[in-house]
Amino acid sequence: MDYIIGFIVGCIITGIVLTAMFCIRHPLLGTLKVDESDPENVKWRFVISKDVDFSKTKQIYLKVDNNANISHE
């Protein structure tokens, strides 16, 4: 029984450490806002919150906001 508890605690600690390492190495650079209020006209908007040199960056990580209400301009 002690081995099972130790294994479960080890898995939880490993998950926390790996999540922290991923968040440090790949910070969120902004938000992708998706407006699906009109299914025929889905609108997307990128909101970049940090300075990014796109000529040197191969990929960026964004938080996705599916409930965004983008004004219809």
C-alpha positions in Angstrom: 0.0 0.0 0.0 2.9 2.4 0.7 4.3 1.9 -2.8 0.9 2.8 -4.4 0.7 6.0 -2.3 4.3 6.9 -3.1 3.7 6.3 -6.8 0.6 8.5 -6.8 2.4 11.3 -5.0 5.4 11.0 -7.4 3.1 11.3 -10.4 1.4 14.4 -8.9 4.7 16.1 -8.2 6.1 15.2 -11.6 3.0 16.6 -13.3 3.4 19.9 -11.3 7.1 20.2 -12.1 6.6 19.5 -15.8 3.7 22.0 -16.1 5.8 24.6 -14.4 8.8 24.0 -16.7 6.5 24.2 -19.8 5.0 27.5 -18.6 8.4 29.0 -18.0 9.9 27.9 -21.4 6.8 28.8 -23.4 5.0 31.8 -22.0 1.7 33.0 -23.3 2.3 36.0 -25.6 -1.3 37.1 -26.1 -4.9 36.0 -26.7 -6.7 34.6 -29.7 -10.3 35.9 -29.4 -12.9 33.9 -31.4 -16.4 35.3 -32.0 -18.8 32.5 -33.0 -22.0 34.5 -32.3 -22.8 34.3 -36.1 -21.9 30.7 -37.3 -21.7 31.9 -40.9 -19.2 34.7 -40.1 -16.7 33.5 -37.5 -14.3 36.3 -36.5 -10.8 35.9 -35.0 -8.7 38.6 -33.4 -5.1 38.2 -32.2 -4.2 40.4 -29.2 -0.4 40.3 -28.7 0.5 41.5 -25.2 4.3 41.3 -25.4 7.0 42.4 -27.8 7.6 39.6 -30.2 10.2 39.6 -33.0 8.3 37.5 -35.5 11.3 37.2 -37.9 13.1 35.1 -35.3 10.1 33.3 -33.7 8.9 30.0 -35.2 5.9 29.6 -33.0 4.0 31.4 -30.3 1.6 30.3 -27.6 -1.7 32.1 -27.2 -4.6 31.8 -24.7 -7.8 31.1 -26.6 -11.0 33.0 -25.6 -13.9 31.2 -27.3 -16.5 33.5 -25.7 -15.2 36.8 -27.1 -17.8 39.3 -28.4 -16.0 41.1 -31.2 -17.9 44.2 -32.4 -19.2 43.8 -36.0 -17.5 46.7 -37.7 
